[in-house]
Amino acid sequence: MKKFLRDLLVVLAICSAIGMLAPFYWLFDLFNHWRIQAAIASAVIALLALFIDRKLAVRAGCIFLLNAILIAVPLYRTAGIAPLESEAENHADQRVSVIASNVLAKNTDYPAVLAMVARE
């Protein structure tokens, strides 16, 4: 049981560290979606490890604090931002059009696409 918890904690720590590399490559940002689950899992491991190994409990607590901080900081930084609903009411009479086109990379008929955009 101790080895399983230790291995699970290592995976959680690696996933948390990889998520912090998100500004450098988009793929690393996919690990940030699991930050809440990682915080909960590390808290559960910390509680279980209190009865098995104190050092493991401290390590799990550190992983929990890391994830908790990484969750709390963006929430704190965006707390004062006004909701978007007030701006949506001001622009309720404006229409938005969306156009989609499936363009092959080797297709070089740019004027046809530009003409379609202008027409629509």
ChimeraX attribute file (.defattr): number of C-alpha atoms within 10 A of each C-alpha:
attribute: neighborCount
match mode: 1-to-1
recipient: residues
	/A:1	9
	/A:2	12
	/A:3	8
	/A:4	9
	/A:5	19
	/A:6	18
	/A:7	12
	/A:8	16
	/A:9	22
	/A:10	15
	/A:11	13
	/A:12	23
	/A:13	21
	/A:14	13
	/A:15	18
	/A:16	23
	/A:17	17
	/A:18	16
	/A:19	21
	/A:20	14
	/A:21	15
	/A:22	15
	/A:23	10
	/A:24	9
	/A:25	8
	/A:26	10
	/A:27	12
	/A:28	17
	/A:29	16
	/A:30	12
	/A:31	18
	/A:32	20
	/A:33	10
	/A:34	15
	/A:35	20
	/A:36	15
	/A:37	12
	/A:38	24
	/A:39	24
	/A:40	14
	/A:41	18
	/A:42	26
	/A:43	19
	/A:44	15
	/A:45	21
	/A:46	26
	/A:47	17
	/A:48	18
	/A:49	22
	/A:50	14
	/A:51	9
	/A:52	14
	/A:53	13
	/A:54	14
	/A:55	12
	/A:56	20
	/A:57	24
	/A:58	15
	/A:59	19
	/A:60	30
	/A:61	20
	/A:62	16
	/A:63	25
	/A:64	26
	/A:65	15
	/A:66	17
	/A:67	24
	/A:68	16
	/A:69	13
	/A:70	18
	/A:71	15
	/A:72	10
	/A:73	11
	/A:74	10
	/A:75	11
	/A:76	9
	/A:77	9
	/A:78	9
	/A:79	10
	/A:80	8
	/A:81	7
	/A:82	9
	/A:83	9
	/A:84	8
	/A:85	8
	/A:86	9
	/A:87	10
	/A:88	11
	/A:89	9
	/A:90	9
	/A:91	9
	/A:92	8
	/A:93	8
	/A:94	7
	/A:95	6
	/A:96	5
	/A:97	5
	/A:98	5
	/A:99	7
	/A:100	6
	/A:101	8
	/A:102	5
	/A:103	11
	/A:104	7
	/A:105	6
	/A:106	6
	/A:107	7
	/A:108	10
	/A:109	9
	/A:110	9
	/A:111	9
	/A:112	10
	/A:113	13
	/A:114	10
	/A:115	10
	/A:116	11
	/A:117	12
	/A:118	8
	/A:119	7
	/A:120	8
